[in-house]
Amino acid sequence: MNVRKFTRADASMERSPGQQAGVFVGNLIDERHGGPITIGFGRYEPGQSLSETMVVDDVMVILEGRLSVETEAGTITAGPGEIVYMPKGEAVTIRSHEEGAVTAYVTYPHWRSAHE
């Protein structure tokens, strides 16, 4: 694989697997490309909630809007330019605020294969 650059327009967004919420993901690099990580963009519609136990290590960079991530230890809120790390095994609830949110993410290993 060569060095590549991506924009949000490169991502084909789809509803986050197994969820009914207005949460969408668009992988740009994943297991199909031979690398060890998945990278992509995420989009959260306003007022959405997604609960899951992390099956991979996940790094989320907030590009627009705000998200709150709730765990047993408490809640953190992040906005543009901030990074949230969610370790494998952590039970989280991710909530978007009234403006929704756009994120970039990196997971290790690939999140799609880990959910199968």
C-alpha positions in Angstrom: 0.0 0.0 0.0 1.2 3.5 -0.8 1.0 6.8 1.1 -2.5 8.1 0.6 -4.6 11.2 1.5 -8.3 11.1 2.1 -11.2 13.6 2.5 -14.7 13.1 3.9 -15.9 13.0 0.3 -13.9 9.7 -0.2 -15.9 7.9 2.5 -19.0 5.9 1.6 -21.1 6.3 4.7 -23.3 3.5 6.0 -25.3 3.0 9.2 -23.0 1.7 12.0 -23.5 -2.1 12.0 -26.0 -3.5 14.4 -27.3 0.0 15.4 -30.6 1.8 14.8 -29.2 5.2 15.8 -28.4 7.9 13.3 -24.7 7.0 13.5 -22.8 6.4 10.2 -19.3 5.1 9.4 -17.2 5.2 6.3 -14.0 3.0 6.3 -11.3 4.3 4.0 -8.6 1.7 4.9 -9.5 -1.7 6.4 -8.8 -5.4 6.2 -9.4 -5.3 2.5 -6.3 -3.1 2.0 -3.8 -5.3 3.9 -2.8 -2.9 6.7 -3.1 -3.6 10.4 -5.6 -0.8 11.2 -8.9 0.6 10.1 -9.3 4.3 9.4 -12.3 6.3 8.4 -14.9 9.0 9.1 -17.9 8.9 11.4 -21.0 11.0 11.4 -23.5 11.3 14.3 -26.8 13.0 13.7 -28.0 15.3 16.5 -29.1 13.7 19.8 -28.0 10.1 19.0 -26.8 7.5 21.4 -24.7 4.4 20.7 -23.9 1.8 23.5 -21.4 -1.0 23.1 -18.5 -2.8 24.7 -15.4 -2.0 22.6 -14.1 -5.1 20.7 -11.0 -3.1 19.4 -8.9 -0.2 20.6 -10.6 2.9 19.1 -9.2 6.4 18.7 -11.8 9.0 17.7 -10.8 12.6 16.6 -13.7 15.0 16.8 -13.7 17.2 13.7 -17.0 19.0 14.1 -19.7 19.1 16.9 -19.4 17.5 20.3 -19.7 14.0 21.7 -19.9 12.7 25.2 -18.6 9.3 26.1 -19.9 7.7 29.3 -18.2 4.8 31.1 -18.4 3.4 34.6 -15.7 5.9 35.5 -17.7 8.9 34.4 -18.4 11.0 31.3 -16.0 13.0 29.1 -17.1 15.5 26.5 -14.9 16.3 23.5 -15.2 18.9 20.7 -13.3 19.9 17.6 -9.6 19.1 17.7 -9.9 16.8 20.7 -9.2 13.0 20.8 -11.0 10.3 22.6 -9.4 6.9 23.2 -11.7 3.9 24.0 -9.7 0.8 24.9 -10.8 -2.7 24.0 -13.1 -4.2 26.6 -14.5 -0.8 27.8 -18.3 -0.5 27.9 -19.2 2.9 26.5 -22.2 5.0 25.6 -21.4 7.7 23.0 -23.9 10.6 22.8 -24.0 13.3 20.2 -25.2 16.8 21.2 -27.7 19.1 19.5 -25.3 19.9 16.7 -24.3 16.3 15.9 -20.7 15.4 15.2 -18.2 14.4 12.6 -15.2 12.3 13.6 -12.2 10.6 12.1 -11.3 7.2 13.6 -8.5 4.7 13.8 -9.0 1.2 15.2 -6.7 -1.7 16.0 -7.3 -4.3 14.9 -10.0 -4.0 12.3 -13.4 -3.3 13.9 -15.6 -4.9 11.2 -13.8 -8.3 11.5 -13.9 -8.1 15.3 -17.8 -7.7 15.2 -18.3 -10.8 13.0 
